[in-house]
Amino acid sequence: MNELHPIEIDPNTFLRDHCSLPPLPRLISQIQQIMNSEEMNIAKVAELIKGDPALVAQILKVVNSAYYSLPKDIADIKFAIAYLGLNDVYRIVLSIAAVNTLEIKAENELNEFWAHSYFSALCAKYFSKKYHPQFAHYELWSAAILHDIGKLIYLKFFPEHYRELKKYSRDNGCLFSEAETHYSVYSSAYFGSLLCEHWRLAPKIRDACSSHGLDDLRSIDSDKTSKRFIHMICLANFVAVLAFDNLNTSVKEELSEAIMTSLNCSEEEFLVIMGDIYDLRIEVEKFT
């Protein structure tokens, strides 16, 4: 396929009419209501979550992963809430529910999405601890996991476009965004931002979905406190891509230079960082 036919959507009705998505599970709003009430009822939240055994299994897998690095495995969702706190568990539930609601049938693509997203979450936590230790790393989880969810919108509603974009990026060893530019189609970041509006996700998640590209990384002023969150998401995304994807030499050099400039670090410091990032790949393989 040498060209792709244009995608025509009305952003005001997309995901509502011609490409419709259901709302997020009622469980999300129920937990929010409990969190906003005067008395947080952990037992009630645990009972709500236990109504979906498959979701419980997914949550416990995340809770017991390297991202949280708990001293021992937790097998009960009530203990998970008591140990991590309701805010942390809510973010885990939200990220899992968002992906599950899309009902992606292509298992290999879904596994690839989870691998990159989880790797990005680990990398975001790494940068948070290294450069901003005062930052609450738990806030990074849902944004890091969902930053690339626009690709799943492509896969669900425009599978032919998605396959061709993936093929182009794979054949040329380039970024998915470069393939989008090559074919002059909507970006997955744009689809991600529309999804966030549709589901009314938190502003930080919306920013992560819409602003994690290479131009964003280059333009972010990380000295500004307000920009540090999205800076870590951008860095996490690109070091994960650099360590995991099959890129051509020029793209690797471009990414490396952009990351070093963004961190204001030397090549030696960058190589140490990437050594740490490569070590995290082991945890990604365990998780996926």
Secondary structure, DSSP 8 states (H G I E B T S, - for coil): ----------TTTTBTSTTB-----HHHHHHHHHHHSSS--HHHHHHHHHT-HHHHHHHHHHHTSTTT--SS----HHHHHHHH-HHHHHHHHHHHHHHHHT----HHHHHHHHHHHHHHHHHHHHHHHHH-TTS-GGGHHHHHHHTTTHHHHHHHH-HHHHHHHHHHHHHHT--HHHHHHHHT---HHHHHHHHHHHHT--HHHHHHHHS-SHHHHHH--TTSGGGHHHHHHHHHHHHHHHHHS---HHHHHHHHHHHHHHHT--HHHHHHHHHHHHHHHHHHHHH-
